[in-house]
Amino acid sequence: MANGFGQTTFAGEVLRTTDAAILFERNDGVEFWVPRRCCLQGDEVDEGDTDLVVADWWLKQEGLD
């Protein structure tokens, strides 16, 4: 869901994290890796988190918009 600030919030679950990226599964079953730098407070995201806020420019670039 776009929030109007150049970011979209996804509902789902963080399945895995690395120092550089986050593996997220949306509620519709789509999984994708997102660079932490493209997420709001990306350095604080942990496995099991249920929402992810991602920069719209990155979503468009990756065809996930």
C-alpha positions in Angstrom: 0.0 0.0 0.0 1.5 3.3 -1.1 1.6 5.9 1.7 2.1 9.0 -0.4 5.7 9.7 0.8 7.6 7.8 -1.9 7.4 4.6 0.1 5.1 1.6 0.1 4.3 -0.5 3.2 3.9 -4.3 2.7 2.2 -6.7 5.0 3.8 -10.1 5.3 6.9 -11.4 7.1 10.6 -11.0 7.1 12.0 -14.5 6.4 15.7 -13.9 6.5 18.2 -11.0 6.8 21.8 -10.4 6.0 23.9 -7.3 6.8 22.9 -5.9 3.4 19.5 -7.2 2.5 16.1 -8.5 3.7 14.1 -11.4 2.3 10.4 -10.6 2.6 7.3 -12.6 1.9 4.2 -10.6 1.2 0.8 -11.9 2.3 0.1 -13.0 -1.3 3.1 -15.3 -1.2 5.5 -13.3 -3.3 9.0 -13.3 -1.9 11.7 -10.8 -2.8 15.1 -9.5 -1.5 15.3 -5.8 -0.7 18.5 -3.9 0.1 18.4 -2.6 3.6 19.3 0.9 2.3 16.0 0.9 0.4 13.8 0.3 3.5 12.7 2.7 6.1 14.8 2.0 9.2 16.3 -0.9 7.2 19.1 -1.4 9.7 16.5 -2.2 12.4 14.5 -4.9 10.5 14.8 -8.4 12.0 13.5 -11.8 11.0 9.9 -12.2 12.0 8.9 -8.6 11.5 5.5 -8.3 9.8 5.6 -5.0 7.9 8.2 -3.6 5.6 8.4 0.0 4.2 10.2 0.1 0.9 11.2 3.1 -1.3 8.9 3.4 -4.3 11.8 4.2 -6.7 13.4 0.8 -5.9 10.1 -1.1 -6.3 9.6 0.5 -9.8 13.2 -0.3 -10.7 12.6 -4.0 -9.8 9.1 -4.2 -11.3 7.5 -4.8 -8.0 5.3 -1.6 -8.1 
